[in-house]
Amino acid sequence: MSSNLIVDMRDIQFVLFELLDIEKLGRFPAFAGLGRAECEESLRLAERISVDILYDANREADRAGVVYDPVTKEVRIPAGMKKALAAYYDAGFLRMADSHDEGGMGMPEAIAFSCNEIFTAASLSFFTYPILGHGNATLLRNFGTDEQRAFYMDNILAGRWGGTMCLTEPGAGSDVGALRTKATRLPDGSFRISGQKTFISSGDGDLYENIIHFVLARIEGDPAGTKGISLFIVPKYPVLPDGSFAPLNDVVCTGIEHKMGLHGSATCSMSFGENGGCIGHLLGKEREGMRMMFHMINEARLAVARQGLAVGSSAYLHALAYARERLQGSDPADASSKDQVPIIRHPDVRRMLLRMRSYVEGMRMLAYFTALAIDTARHATGSEAAEAGSLVDFLIPICKAGCTDTGVLVASEAVQAHGGYGFCADYPVEQLYRDVRITPIWEGTNGIQSLDLVMRKMLLDPGQRMYGLWRERVVRTMEESRSRVQPRYIALLERAVHALDEAVAAMKARYESRDLVQIYADATMLQQAFFMASLAWMHLWGLARVTQKLGADTDATISGAEDDAEKSFYYGRALASRFYLGAEFPLFFGKIESVLAGERAVVDSGPAFFSGA
């Protein structure tokens, strides 16, 4: 296998098996007999496919790009993507977390999540293809008729047919309720679909025999806004009863976006029914399109959080490899030497590397913890399942916004660590930066995530129950860490929890006085504070665990650590946690002060006061 510059497999093992103790899921009947060996075999296979096939395909796809022929209206995908997708489908990864009864591998969501981190770290463009098909299959499983499931699901899950989610329109982006795509009822119960969709990932291409579009549209006569939206199955080629295809369903790609990054992913503008011949079939009930879409919103947004984590992981490891090899300047710790040394010997470079590592490992712990909570919510019963589900709901906007903003930050820091070469196409970090920049935008912008957290998950949650559950878990970790972690780190998190109590109370008072614009103005800052506090929680937990493993004070240099791979891993992890808690996390308090200050410049501003354009 080629060198792995995308994920730290040892850290994935640590988080899954030593921190989260993933094997405890074996207490649920669905995972009876679950063992570490089986999980690690899946991880190793994901690593081999990603490193040996997908990594190079990603570089090729970035250079070649997706090609659109305006005459035939056909889209061609870079060839390397096809080989990688074939390996992915053949190994069964698309159905990894589906139950055995559904033809899947029956693995926990947390294991599937970790495998998909590896694939995404090798190529963010790649993962835009299979994930959408699986989303369609999930909706079919939950809301489709027996006939619809029989027609579509097996072919989608086998990788023969692709899928899309067609929500966005030229005049209806985040405001989905403003869509204009129309569905006209026909005598046989089907619908004639007409409208335009834009920014449709995997909207067309030559990867699949057929593409099954899931299209949000409004049935003629239904009310405006999101309450009047229905969801329709619109195949590129209608499927006949014998499984063969009818001619094109009046669905065409009218162009592809020329994007900053993600050059291997086909981002299409789609026309439905330009000639009056596009036929769709209702999925589920009329006017419940948005409800069905929200049924899978948590998993979709956590998948985008994974994208920020995965690209950040790859960016950090590329920066680390470069810093070990690049010679520049003499050793700052040895004034007598004039020999050039690798730049990793320079304190500011080590600061950047520790910053990147601490964020990547913090994101991994938080995202995996959330995936494990999804498993618990699905398979536990009673209060345990309810609490896990509430934690998932609370953490999703924190993960999505925090991990994607941080993925951009880490990729930018990796470019900086490369110096001028980071700005050149010779090194992969510039592509990583371009690719990851979409993640704070799609699947609900991070501003929307902030409003979701502050309004729906806190202020509209009776008694702030979800916040209380999060707080309870953080306090429990602090108490369990007291015998293993230096008091100064615990004290910082204690201060942070009290500061968040104050900030939440301030937001609640503003809500009660209907000062909504001020709440909206401060929502992003509070969301960012919650993300930083959540990473501090994870790092405190992780630091306690590695201190236990080392059996020594991680504030001191561990004897023999440089010559022992396991000791070196644990001590390096301790250093990253110490850096985050001691050097990065104090920035949290400035965000809280901003929220509490209640500065009203945003409230008092208006379009007339922004000059220059």
Summary of the structure (lengths in Angstrom):
residues: 613
radius of gyration: 24.9
end to end distance: 53.5
largest distance: 89.2
contacts: 2158
relative contact order: 0.08
helix: 61%
strand: 11%
